[in-house]
Each structure stands twice: as structure tokens, then as C-alpha cells.
Amino acid sequence: MNVSILQRLETAGFSAYIVGGRLRNMLLGLEEDPENPWDTDVTTNALPEQVKDVFSDCRVLETGIRHGTVTVLTPEPVEITTFRKDGAYSDSRHPDSVDFSATLEEDLARRDFTVNAIAMDARGNIEDPFGGREDLNNHILRTVGDPEERFREDPLRIFRALRFMAALTTPDGERALYADSKTEAALFTCAPLLEKIAPERLCSEFYKLITGDFAGDVIREYVDIIGVVIPPLLAMKDFNQHNPYHKYTVLEHCIRAMEAVDKDRVMKLAALFHDVGKPETFFIGDDGIGHMYGHPQAGERIFRSIMTRLKADRATTDQAAALIKHHDLVFHRDRALLKRWMNRFTPELLLRILTLKEADNLATGNMSPELGDKFREIRSMILEILSEGECFSLKDLAIDGNDVIAAGIEAGPAVGEVLSRLLSLVTEGRIENTREALLSAISRS
């Protein structure tokens, strides 16, 4: 940790402390990932204008000056906030008034959870008036003061609590935090208040939640809370599929699929919601078995409505929706078929569909070793096609539209039809992808 920020403020006659997630993670014993560094937050008794004077040689952004926060670029951004006491939160987000005459303890008292209400000075001295270190040692997530009051001030803290429980780990990879009984009761009691929160703020927290190591456990434990924001999850809860191929309810199956994919938010979203269309399309057939024909298409529509409600970014929505729509694609050890699909979906998307398909099968509880071998072989085949530069798209053909026209085909739709037919012949291995072989095939047609 770079303490120069604290030292400069102290040299200028002010008190200054590291607070927030960086300090919490350090006390947990976690190592910072250089590619995903922790945010640095500092609290001080210096007013914003005084902070700007201390760092007059740096670029300083007035990111939240009304609430006492400026960001100093040193060159990495460091948020520096003046000690403050908050007034009431009538908008369930920002305090109506801010008092900058606060002490450090008063500043820590306004924070959400005890594990985030710890401060450390430049010499490593810890200030911990609310027992946050002990809570970290005991794996307890507890609010500072009355939990209902904290959650009513800003209901987003409810989602933040779930995110902390999902994402924070111990150095040996165990779950770091569990809500104490009073905090947990308030989480459920105050959950309806989430409807007051801006969807963009909820979406940001949800992304962080689902990519946490313990997202599955947290969704299982708190689906009734998350369901206030994402009601289709409640329809999936306890939904019996009445199908011998599936051991689990729709929600449990989807959680298990989510746990089986890499920590990538697109894959996590696609896995969690890949069967969200099943409750809507479910019926029991004459065979007494549950069927959900068309559930991938219904799932894509429902998922898009969820993401629209959350005002999620378009790229994430489109990528995950495509995976949900095509997750029932049936794969075979057929090189020509794989090439056609690589052309249709792109290799990157096809590999993601395959990954989701494998997770889907794992999450049934019935996947055989033979099926696992099949997925590995198909993935290897796709990667071989790519590494060997085999033709699977029009751009890979040894000729183009100009060559087709020069061979005597009239310009227009017929050119595309010829190229598509040649691509099929090449991917099926019936002719070689050479200029001579392709022009010869045109002359014979």
C-alpha cells in the first residue's frame, strides 16, 4: 500500500486514514491482483479545498465535492473524503445534509458494515470503534448500528451485503462473511425497499454478485431478496421439472450450471438464466414427463426483459441472450457440421455455446463420463480447425465474388449463391479450397 497520500496530508497538519475495501481486504489477508487493483479510499479532517491545496501538483477531480469527496490522480486514482456526519436520507441514496465537523469515529459510524468501518494511519495503527476486525476474524457481516436503519438510509446496501457475502473470500478460498442473525432478518424485512433503487446501481452490484466465488450459495440463501429485483428467479425457485433427466429444480439446476462456468459475467448470466423460460413453457405430456418445448426462445425473451429492467449494457445483454437462445444446440463429432456452425455463430460464440452446454449437462446431476469425453473432443476439433486455418467461412474461400463474375456468373444474388454452394462443398470435404478447384467447380455447374 502506498502511504504517501497519508503522509502528505499529515505533513500538512491533517489526520488521514486508509478506509474501505482496500483495508478490509488487507486485514483478510488477501493479495491484490495487479490486473484488477483495489480502489484506494482515504478519509481525512481536511476539507476538500484543503485537500486540493495539499495536492496542487496533481490532477484533482471534484468527483463528489458536495459530499466532501475529491479524487487525486497520483497517477492511480485515490478518493479522499472529509470526515462527515450525515443527515437523513430522504432519497434513499444521498444524505439530505452533510456536517464536515465530524470526528473519525463519527465518520466511521455512518458507514454500512463494521468490516468497512475500520481505519488505518500511515504507521499502520488501526482505529476500529465498532469491532470490524473481530467480525472479520469470525466471518460475520454486521451493520454499524441498527440494520433496518442502515438499509432504509440506502437500500442498495441490501444488495451490497449479498455481494460481499458472495465475493469475499479468505486466503485459503473459504467464504469470508455470513450475515449475523439481526442483519439477516433486516435484509429480508427491508428487501421491498430495493424497488426504490435506480436500476443501474442494482445492475452493477448484481454483476459483482454473480461473479463471486460463493454466488451460488448466496442466491440459494437469498433468492427471495434478489427476486424483488428479478422476479423470474422466484418462478424458478422450487419448480419441479418432473423429468428423470433432471435431479434438481429449475433454479438449483441453473445455479449449478452457473457454478460450473468461468468467472465471466456473460457466461455467469447465461448459465443462471439459461432455463428461465422453462416455467412458462412447462407441461406434463401423456408420458407423465415434464416437457418445456421452446424454452430457449422464451428464455431469451424473458432474459432480455430482465436486462432491460436493470438498464444493463447492450453488449452484455446481447452476448448472454445469444447463449441462452442457442444453449440447446446438439453437438456431434462431425467436422463439416462444426465448420457450418463456426460460420453461422463465429468460433468464439460456438465455443461459448459448447461451454454452456457442458455446464448444462453437468448441472443435471446425470452427466456420464462418455458425454464429458464427447464435449472435450468437440472442443478440440473446433480448436484444431482454427489452428490449422481450415476454411469455414466465405472470407476463407480461395476465391471471391469478382472471381465468380469473371468465371461467367452474372453479377447479383447468383454470385452469393455460388459462393455459398462452394463453401458447403469445401466444408464437407468434397473439393479442395484452392483457386483451381473452385473455378473448376463453377465451370462444371
Contacts in CASP RR format, 6 or more apart in sequence:
PFRMAT RR
TARGET T0000
AUTHOR 0000-0000-0000
METHOD contacts of the structure
MODEL  1
MNVSILQRLETAGFSAYIVGGRLRNMLLGLEEDPENPWDTDVTTNALPEQ
VKDVFSDCRVLETGIRHGTVTVLTPEPVEITTFRKDGAYSDSRHPDSVDF
SATLEEDLARRDFTVNAIAMDARGNIEDPFGGREDLNNHILRTVGDPEER
FREDPLRIFRALRFMAALTTPDGERALYADSKTEAALFTCAPLLEKIAPE
RLCSEFYKLITGDFAGDVIREYVDIIGVVIPPLLAMKDFNQHNPYHKYTV
LEHCIRAMEAVDKDRVMKLAALFHDVGKPETFFIGDDGIGHMYGHPQAGE
RIFRSIMTRLKADRATTDQAAALIKHHDLVFHRDRALLKRWMNRFTPELL
LRILTLKEADNLATGNMSPELGDKFREIRSMILEILSEGECFSLKDLAID
GNDVIAAGIEAGPAVGEVLSRLLSLVTEGRIENTREALLSAISRS
1 18 0 8 1.000
1 22 0 8 1.000
1 26 0 8 1.000
1 40 0 8 1.000
2 40 0 8 1.000
2 74 0 8 1.000
3 18 0 8 1.000
3 122 0 8 1.000
4 74 0 8 1.000
5 16 0 8 1.000
5 40 0 8 1.000
5 42 0 8 1.000
5 72 0 8 1.000
5 74 0 8 1.000
5 78 0 8 1.000
5 80 0 8 1.000
6 16 0 8 1.000
6 17 0 8 1.000
6 18 0 8 1.000
6 42 0 8 1.000
6 121 0 8 1.000
6 122 0 8 1.000
7 122 0 8 1.000
8 54 0 8 1.000
8 55 0 8 1.000
9 15 0 8 1.000
9 16 0 8 1.000
9 42 0 8 1.000
9 44 0 8 1.000
9 46 0 8 1.000
9 51 0 8 1.000
9 54 0 8 1.000
9 80 0 8 1.000
10 16 0 8 1.000
10 121 0 8 1.000
10 122 0 8 1.000
12 46 0 8 1.000
12 50 0 8 1.000
12 53 0 8 1.000
12 54 0 8 1.000
14 44 0 8 1.000
14 45 0 8 1.000
14 46 0 8 1.000
14 50 0 8 1.000
14 54 0 8 1.000
15 44 0 8 1.000
15 45 0 8 1.000
15 104 0 8 1.000
15 121 0 8 1.000
16 42 0 8 1.000
16 43 0 8 1.000
16 44 0 8 1.000
16 46 0 8 1.000
16 80 0 8 1.000
16 121 0 8 1.000
16 122 0 8 1.000
17 42 0 8 1.000
17 43 0 8 1.000
17 44 0 8 1.000
17 104 0 8 1.000
17 119 0 8 1.000
17 120 0 8 1.000
17 121 0 8 1.000
17 127 0 8 1.000
18 40 0 8 1.000
18 41 0 8 1.000
18 42 0 8 1.000
18 119 0 8 1.000
18 120 0 8 1.000
18 121 0 8 1.000
19 41 0 8 1.000
19 42 0 8 1.000
19 43 0 8 1.000
19 108 0 8 1.000
19 111 0 8 1.000
19 116 0 8 1.000
19 118 0 8 1.000
19 119 0 8 1.000
19 120 0 8 1.000
20 41 0 8 1.000
20 116 0 8 1.000
20 118 0 8 1.000
21 38 0 8 1.000
21 39 0 8 1.000
21 41 0 8 1.000
21 116 0 8 1.000
22 38 0 8 1.000
22 39 0 8 1.000
22 40 0 8 1.000
22 41 0 8 1.000
23 118 0 8 1.000
23 119 0 8 1.000
23 120 0 8 1.000
24 115 0 8 1.000
24 116 0 8 1.000
24 118 0 8 1.000
24 136 0 8 1.000
24 168 0 8 1.000
25 32 0 8 1.000
25 38 0 8 1.000
25 168 0 8 1.000
27 118 0 8 1.000
27 133 0 8 1.000
27 136 0 8 1.000
28 136 0 8 1.000
28 168 0 8 1.000
28 169 0 8 1.000
28 170 0 8 1.000
28 171 0 8 1.000
28 176 0 8 1.000
29 170 0 8 1.000
29 171 0 8 1.000
30 169 0 8 1.000
30 171 0 8 1.000
31 171 0 8 1.000
32 38 0 8 1.000
37 76 0 8 1.000
39 77 0 8 1.000
39 79 0 8 1.000
40 76 0 8 1.000
40 77 0 8 1.000
40 78 0 8 1.000
40 79 0 8 1.000
41 78 0 8 1.000
41 79 0 8 1.000
41 81 0 8 1.000
42 78 0 8 1.000
42 79 0 8 1.000
42 80 0 8 1.000
42 81 0 8 1.000
43 80 0 8 1.000
43 81 0 8 1.000
43 82 0 8 1.000
43 83 0 8 1.000
43 104 0 8 1.000
43 107 0 8 1.000
43 119 0 8 1.000
44 51 0 8 1.000
44 80 0 8 1.000
44 81 0 8 1.000
44 82 0 8 1.000
44 83 0 8 1.000
45 82 0 8 1.000
45 83 0 8 1.000
45 104 0 8 1.000
46 54 0 8 1.000
46 80 0 8 1.000
46 82 0 8 1.000
47 68 0 8 1.000
47 82 0 8 1.000
47 100 0 8 1.000
48 62 0 8 1.000
48 65 0 8 1.000
48 68 0 8 1.000
48 69 0 8 1.000
48 70 0 8 1.000
48 82 0 8 1.000
51 60 0 8 1.000
51 70 0 8 1.000
51 72 0 8 1.000
51 80 0 8 1.000
51 82 0 8 1.000
52 60 0 8 1.000
52 70 0 8 1.000
55 72 0 8 1.000
55 74 0 8 1.000
58 72 0 8 1.000
58 73 0 8 1.000
58 74 0 8 1.000
59 72 0 8 1.000
59 73 0 8 1.000
60 70 0 8 1.000
60 71 0 8 1.000
60 72 0 8 1.000
60 73 0 8 1.000
61 70 0 8 1.000
61 71 0 8 1.000
61 73 0 8 1.000
61 77 0 8 1.000
62 70 0 8 1.000
63 69 0 8 1.000
63 70 0 8 1.000
63 71 0 8 1.000
63 79 0 8 1.000
64 70 0 8 1.000
66 98 0 8 1.000
67 81 0 8 1.000
67 84 0 8 1.000
67 94 0 8 1.000
67 95 0 8 1.000
67 98 0 8 1.000
68 81 0 8 1.000
68 82 0 8 1.000
68 84 0 8 1.000
68 98 0 8 1.000
68 100 0 8 1.000
69 79 0 8 1.000
69 80 0 8 1.000
69 81 0 8 1.000
69 82 0 8 1.000
70 79 0 8 1.000
70 80 0 8 1.000
71 77 0 8 1.000
71 78 0 8 1.000
71 79 0 8 1.000
71 80 0 8 1.000
72 78 0 8 1.000
72 80 0 8 1.000
82 100 0 8 1.000
83 100 0 8 1.000
83 102 0 8 1.000
83 103 0 8 1.000
83 104 0 8 1.000
83 106 0 8 1.000
83 107 0 8 1.000
84 98 0 8 1.000
84 99 0 8 1.000
84 100 0 8 1.000
84 102 0 8 1.000
84 106 0 8 1.000
84 107 0 8 1.000
84 110 0 8 1.000
85 98 0 8 1.000
85 99 0 8 1.000
85 101 0 8 1.000
85 102 0 8 1.000
85 106 0 8 1.000
85 107 0 8 1.000
85 110 0 8 1.000
86 95 0 8 1.000
86 97 0 8 1.000
86 98 0 8 1.000
86 99 0 8 1.000
86 110 0 8 1.000
86 153 0 8 1.000
87 95 0 8 1.000
87 96 0 8 1.000
87 97 0 8 1.000
87 98 0 8 1.000
87 99 0 8 1.000
88 95 0 8 1.000
88 96 0 8 1.000
88 97 0 8 1.000
89 95 0 8 1.000
89 96 0 8 1.000
89 152 0 8 1.000
89 153 0 8 1.000
89 154 0 8 1.000
90 96 0 8 1.000
92 152 0 8 1.000
92 153 0 8 1.000
92 154 0 8 1.000
92 155 0 8 1.000
92 193 0 8 1.000
92 196 0 8 1.000
92 197 0 8 1.000
93 154 0 8 1.000
93 156 0 8 1.000
93 197 0 8 1.000
93 198 0 8 1.000
93 201 0 8 1.000
95 153 0 8 1.000
104 119 0 8 1.000
104 127 0 8 1.000
105 127 0 8 1.000
105 129 0 8 1.000
108 117 0 8 1.000
108 118 0 8 1.000
108 119 0 8 1.000
108 127 0 8 1.000
108 129 0 8 1.000
108 130 0 8 1.000
108 144 0 8 1.000
109 117 0 8 1.000
109 129 0 8 1.000
109 130 0 8 1.000
109 144 0 8 1.000
109 145 0 8 1.000
110 144 0 8 1.000
111 117 0 8 1.000
111 144 0 8 1.000
112 143 0 8 1.000
112 144 0 8 1.000
112 150 0 8 1.000
112 154 0 8 1.000
112 157 0 8 1.000
112 160 0 8 1.000
112 161 0 8 1.000
113 141 0 8 1.000
113 142 0 8 1.000
113 143 0 8 1.000
113 144 0 8 1.000
113 157 0 8 1.000
113 161 0 8 1.000
113 164 0 8 1.000
114 130 0 8 1.000
114 131 0 8 1.000
114 132 0 8 1.000
114 135 0 8 1.000
114 140 0 8 1.000
114 142 0 8 1.000
114 143 0 8 1.000
114 144 0 8 1.000
115 132 0 8 1.000
115 135 0 8 1.000
115 136 0 8 1.000
115 141 0 8 1.000
115 142 0 8 1.000
115 164 0 8 1.000
115 177 0 8 1.000
117 128 0 8 1.000
117 129 0 8 1.000
117 130 0 8 1.000
117 132 0 8 1.000
117 144 0 8 1.000
118 126 0 8 1.000
118 127 0 8 1.000
118 128 0 8 1.000
118 131 0 8 1.000
118 132 0 8 1.000
118 133 0 8 1.000
119 126 0 8 1.000
119 127 0 8 1.000
119 128 0 8 1.000
120 126 0 8 1.000
120 127 0 8 1.000
121 127 0 8 1.000
126 133 0 8 1.000
130 144 0 8 1.000
130 145 0 8 1.000
132 142 0 8 1.000
135 141 0 8 1.000
135 142 0 8 1.000
136 176 0 8 1.000
139 170 0 8 1.000
139 175 0 8 1.000
139 176 0 8 1.000
139 177 0 8 1.000
139 178 0 8 1.000
140 177 0 8 1.000
140 178 0 8 1.000
140 179 0 8 1.000
140 180 0 8 1.000
141 161 0 8 1.000
141 164 0 8 1.000
141 165 0 8 1.000
141 177 0 8 1.000
141 178 0 8 1.000
141 179 0 8 1.000
141 180 0 8 1.000
141 183 0 8 1.000
142 179 0 8 1.000
142 180 0 8 1.000
142 182 0 8 1.000
142 183 0 8 1.000
143 150 0 8 1.000
143 151 0 8 1.000
143 157 0 8 1.000
143 183 0 8 1.000
143 186 0 8 1.000
144 150 0 8 1.000
147 182 0 8 1.000
147 183 0 8 1.000
147 185 0 8 1.000
147 186 0 8 1.000
147 187 0 8 1.000
147 190 0 8 1.000
148 186 0 8 1.000
148 189 0 8 1.000
148 190 0 8 1.000
150 157 0 8 1.000
150 186 0 8 1.000
151 157 0 8 1.000
151 158 0 8 1.000
151 186 0 8 1.000
151 187 0 8 1.000
151 190 0 8 1.000
151 193 0 8 1.000
152 190 0 8 1.000
152 193 0 8 1.000
155 190 0 8 1.000
155 193 0 8 1.000
155 194 0 8 1.000
155 196 0 8 1.000
155 197 0 8 1.000
156 194 0 8 1.000
156 197 0 8 1.000
156 201 0 8 1.000
156 202 0 8 1.000
156 205 0 8 1.000
158 187 0 8 1.000
158 190 0 8 1.000
158 191 0 8 1.000
158 193 0 8 1.000
158 194 0 8 1.000
158 225 0 8 1.000
159 194 0 8 1.000
159 197 0 8 1.000
159 202 0 8 1.000
159 205 0 8 1.000
159 206 0 8 1.000
159 209 0 8 1.000
159 229 0 8 1.000
160 205 0 8 1.000
161 179 0 8 1.000
161 183 0 8 1.000
161 187 0 8 1.000
162 187 0 8 1.000
162 205 0 8 1.000
162 209 0 8 1.000
162 218 0 8 1.000
162 222 0 8 1.000
162 225 0 8 1.000
162 226 0 8 1.000
163 205 0 8 1.000
163 208 0 8 1.000
163 209 0 8 1.000
164 177 0 8 1.000
165 175 0 8 1.000
165 177 0 8 1.000
165 178 0 8 1.000
165 179 0 8 1.000
165 214 0 8 1.000
165 218 0 8 1.000
166 208 0 8 1.000
166 209 0 8 1.000
166 210 0 8 1.000
166 212 0 8 1.000
166 213 0 8 1.000
166 214 0 8 1.000
166 215 0 8 1.000
166 216 0 8 1.000
166 217 0 8 1.000
166 218 0 8 1.000
167 208 0 8 1.000
167 209 0 8 1.000
167 211 0 8 1.000
167 212 0 8 1.000
167 213 0 8 1.000
167 214 0 8 1.000
167 215 0 8 1.000
168 175 0 8 1.000
168 176 0 8 1.000
168 177 0 8 1.000
169 175 0 8 1.000
169 176 0 8 1.000
169 213 0 8 1.000
169 214 0 8 1.000
170 176 0 8 1.000
173 213 0 8 1.000
175 213 0 8 1.000
175 214 0 8 1.000
175 217 0 8 1.000
179 187 0 8 1.000
187 222 0 8 1.000
187 225 0 8 1.000
188 224 0 8 1.000
188 225 0 8 1.000
191 224 0 8 1.000
191 225 0 8 1.000
191 228 0 8 1.000
192 228 0 8 1.000
194 202 0 8 1.000
194 225 0 8 1.000
194 228 0 8 1.000
194 229 0 8 1.000
195 228 0 8 1.000
195 229 0 8 1.000
199 309 0 8 1.000
199 310 0 8 1.000
199 311 0 8 1.000
200 310 0 8 1.000
200 311 0 8 1.000
202 229 0 8 1.000
202 310 0 8 1.000
203 310 0 8 1.000
203 311 0 8 1.000
203 312 0 8 1.000
206 226 0 8 1.000
206 229 0 8 1.000
206 230 0 8 1.000
206 310 0 8 1.000
207 265 0 8 1.000
207 316 0 8 1.000
209 215 0 8 1.000
209 218 0 8 1.000
210 219 0 8 1.000
210 258 0 8 1.000
210 265 0 8 1.000
210 268 0 8 1.000
210 269 0 8 1.000
210 272 0 8 1.000
211 263 0 8 1.000
211 264 0 8 1.000
211 265 0 8 1.000
211 268 0 8 1.000
212 263 0 8 1.000
213 263 0 8 1.000
215 258 0 8 1.000
215 259 0 8 1.000
215 268 0 8 1.000
216 255 0 8 1.000
216 258 0 8 1.000
216 259 0 8 1.000
219 226 0 8 1.000
219 233 0 8 1.000
219 251 0 8 1.000
219 255 0 8 1.000
219 272 0 8 1.000
220 252 0 8 1.000
220 255 0 8 1.000
223 233 0 8 1.000
223 234 0 8 1.000
223 237 0 8 1.000
223 251 0 8 1.000
224 234 0 8 1.000
224 237 0 8 1.000
226 233 0 8 1.000
227 233 0 8 1.000
227 234 0 8 1.000
229 310 0 8 1.000
230 306 0 8 1.000
230 310 0 8 1.000
232 273 0 8 1.000
232 276 0 8 1.000
232 277 0 8 1.000
232 279 0 8 1.000
232 302 0 8 1.000
232 306 0 8 1.000
233 251 0 8 1.000
235 276 0 8 1.000
235 279 0 8 1.000
235 280 0 8 1.000
236 249 0 8 1.000
236 250 0 8 1.000
236 251 0 8 1.000
236 254 0 8 1.000
236 275 0 8 1.000
236 276 0 8 1.000
236 278 0 8 1.000
236 279 0 8 1.000
237 249 0 8 1.000
237 251 0 8 1.000
238 249 0 8 1.000
238 251 0 8 1.000
239 249 0 8 1.000
239 250 0 8 1.000
239 251 0 8 1.000
239 278 0 8 1.000
239 279 0 8 1.000
239 282 0 8 1.000
240 249 0 8 1.000
241 248 0 8 1.000
241 249 0 8 1.000
241 250 0 8 1.000
241 253 0 8 1.000
241 278 0 8 1.000
241 282 0 8 1.000
241 290 0 8 1.000
241 292 0 8 1.000
242 284 0 8 1.000
242 288 0 8 1.000
242 289 0 8 1.000
242 290 0 8 1.000
243 289 0 8 1.000
243 290 0 8 1.000
243 291 0 8 1.000
244 289 0 8 1.000
245 364 0 8 1.000
245 366 0 8 1.000
246 253 0 8 1.000
246 364 0 8 1.000
246 365 0 8 1.000
246 366 0 8 1.000
247 364 0 8 1.000
247 365 0 8 1.000
247 366 0 8 1.000
248 256 0 8 1.000
248 363 0 8 1.000
248 364 0 8 1.000
248 365 0 8 1.000
250 275 0 8 1.000
250 278 0 8 1.000
250 279 0 8 1.000
253 275 0 8 1.000
253 363 0 8 1.000
253 364 0 8 1.000
254 271 0 8 1.000
254 272 0 8 1.000
254 273 0 8 1.000
254 274 0 8 1.000
254 275 0 8 1.000
254 276 0 8 1.000
254 363 0 8 1.000
255 272 0 8 1.000
255 363 0 8 1.000
256 362 0 8 1.000
256 363 0 8 1.000
256 365 0 8 1.000
257 271 0 8 1.000
257 272 0 8 1.000
257 274 0 8 1.000
257 356 0 8 1.000
257 359 0 8 1.000
257 360 0 8 1.000
257 362 0 8 1.000
257 363 0 8 1.000
258 268 0 8 1.000
258 271 0 8 1.000
258 272 0 8 1.000
258 359 0 8 1.000
260 271 0 8 1.000
260 358 0 8 1.000
260 359 0 8 1.000
260 362 0 8 1.000
260 363 0 8 1.000
261 267 0 8 1.000
261 268 0 8 1.000
261 270 0 8 1.000
261 271 0 8 1.000
261 355 0 8 1.000
261 356 0 8 1.000
261 359 0 8 1.000
262 355 0 8 1.000
265 316 0 8 1.000
266 316 0 8 1.000
266 319 0 8 1.000
266 320 0 8 1.000
266 323 0 8 1.000
266 352 0 8 1.000
267 320 0 8 1.000
267 323 0 8 1.000
267 352 0 8 1.000
267 355 0 8 1.000
267 356 0 8 1.000
269 303 0 8 1.000
269 316 0 8 1.000
269 320 0 8 1.000
270 319 0 8 1.000
270 320 0 8 1.000
270 323 0 8 1.000
270 324 0 8 1.000
270 327 0 8 1.000
270 352 0 8 1.000
270 356 0 8 1.000
271 356 0 8 1.000
271 359 0 8 1.000
271 360 0 8 1.000
273 299 0 8 1.000
273 302 0 8 1.000
273 303 0 8 1.000
273 306 0 8 1.000
273 320 0 8 1.000
273 324 0 8 1.000
274 296 0 8 1.000
274 299 0 8 1.000
274 323 0 8 1.000
274 324 0 8 1.000
274 327 0 8 1.000
274 356 0 8 1.000
274 360 0 8 1.000
275 292 0 8 1.000
275 295 0 8 1.000
275 299 0 8 1.000
276 299 0 8 1.000
276 302 0 8 1.000
276 303 0 8 1.000
276 306 0 8 1.000
276 324 0 8 1.000
277 292 0 8 1.000
277 295 0 8 1.000
277 296 0 8 1.000
277 298 0 8 1.000
277 299 0 8 1.000
277 302 0 8 1.000
278 292 0 8 1.000
278 295 0 8 1.000
280 295 0 8 1.000
280 298 0 8 1.000
280 299 0 8 1.000
280 302 0 8 1.000
281 292 0 8 1.000
281 293 0 8 1.000
281 294 0 8 1.000
281 295 0 8 1.000
281 298 0 8 1.000
282 290 0 8 1.000
282 291 0 8 1.000
282 292 0 8 1.000
283 290 0 8 1.000
283 291 0 8 1.000
283 292 0 8 1.000
284 290 0 8 1.000
284 291 0 8 1.000
285 291 0 8 1.000
296 324 0 8 1.000
296 325 0 8 1.000
296 326 0 8 1.000
296 327 0 8 1.000
296 328 0 8 1.000
297 325 0 8 1.000
299 324 0 8 1.000
299 325 0 8 1.000
300 321 0 8 1.000
300 322 0 8 1.000
300 324 0 8 1.000
300 325 0 8 1.000
303 317 0 8 1.000
303 320 0 8 1.000
303 321 0 8 1.000
303 324 0 8 1.000
304 317 0 8 1.000
304 321 0 8 1.000
307 316 0 8 1.000
307 317 0 8 1.000
307 320 0 8 1.000
307 321 0 8 1.000
308 317 0 8 1.000
322 349 0 8 1.000
323 349 0 8 1.000
323 352 0 8 1.000
323 353 0 8 1.000
323 356 0 8 1.000
326 345 0 8 1.000
326 353 0 8 1.000
327 353 0 8 1.000
327 356 0 8 1.000
327 357 0 8 1.000
327 360 0 8 1.000
329 341 0 8 1.000
329 353 0 8 1.000
329 357 0 8 1.000
331 338 0 8 1.000
331 354 0 8 1.000
331 357 0 8 1.000
331 374 0 8 1.000
331 375 0 8 1.000
331 378 0 8 1.000
332 378 0 8 1.000
333 374 0 8 1.000
333 377 0 8 1.000
333 378 0 8 1.000
333 381 0 8 1.000
335 381 0 8 1.000
335 385 0 8 1.000
336 427 0 8 1.000
336 428 0 8 1.000
336 429 0 8 1.000
338 350 0 8 1.000
338 378 0 8 1.000
338 381 0 8 1.000
338 382 0 8 1.000
338 385 0 8 1.000
339 385 0 8 1.000
339 390 0 8 1.000
339 391 0 8 1.000
339 392 0 8 1.000
339 427 0 8 1.000
340 392 0 8 1.000
340 424 0 8 1.000
340 427 0 8 1.000
341 350 0 8 1.000
342 350 0 8 1.000
342 382 0 8 1.000
342 385 0 8 1.000
342 392 0 8 1.000
342 393 0 8 1.000
343 392 0 8 1.000
343 393 0 8 1.000
343 394 0 8 1.000
343 423 0 8 1.000
343 427 0 8 1.000
345 353 0 8 1.000
347 382 0 8 1.000
347 385 0 8 1.000
347 386 0 8 1.000
347 392 0 8 1.000
350 382 0 8 1.000
351 379 0 8 1.000
351 382 0 8 1.000
354 375 0 8 1.000
354 378 0 8 1.000
354 379 0 8 1.000
354 382 0 8 1.000
357 375 0 8 1.000
358 372 0 8 1.000
358 375 0 8 1.000
361 367 0 8 1.000
361 371 0 8 1.000
361 372 0 8 1.000
361 375 0 8 1.000
385 392 0 8 1.000
389 396 0 8 1.000
390 396 0 8 1.000
391 397 0 8 1.000
391 398 0 8 1.000
391 423 0 8 1.000
391 426 0 8 1.000
391 427 0 8 1.000
391 433 0 8 1.000
392 427 0 8 1.000
393 423 0 8 1.000
394 419 0 8 1.000
394 420 0 8 1.000
394 423 0 8 1.000
396 433 0 8 1.000
397 419 0 8 1.000
397 422 0 8 1.000
397 423 0 8 1.000
397 426 0 8 1.000
397 433 0 8 1.000
397 438 0 8 1.000
398 433 0 8 1.000
398 434 0 8 1.000
398 435 0 8 1.000
398 438 0 8 1.000
399 419 0 8 1.000
399 422 0 8 1.000
399 435 0 8 1.000
399 438 0 8 1.000
399 439 0 8 1.000
400 419 0 8 1.000
401 415 0 8 1.000
401 416 0 8 1.000
401 419 0 8 1.000
403 435 0 8 1.000
403 438 0 8 1.000
403 439 0 8 1.000
404 415 0 8 1.000
404 416 0 8 1.000
404 418 0 8 1.000
404 419 0 8 1.000
404 442 0 8 1.000
405 411 0 8 1.000
405 415 0 8 1.000
407 439 0 8 1.000
407 442 0 8 1.000
407 443 0 8 1.000
408 442 0 8 1.000
409 415 0 8 1.000
409 418 0 8 1.000
409 442 0 8 1.000
418 442 0 8 1.000
418 445 0 8 1.000
421 445 0 8 1.000
422 431 0 8 1.000
422 438 0 8 1.000
422 441 0 8 1.000
422 442 0 8 1.000
425 431 0 8 1.000
425 441 0 8 1.000
426 432 0 8 1.000
426 433 0 8 1.000
426 438 0 8 1.000
431 437 0 8 1.000
431 438 0 8 1.000
431 441 0 8 1.000
END
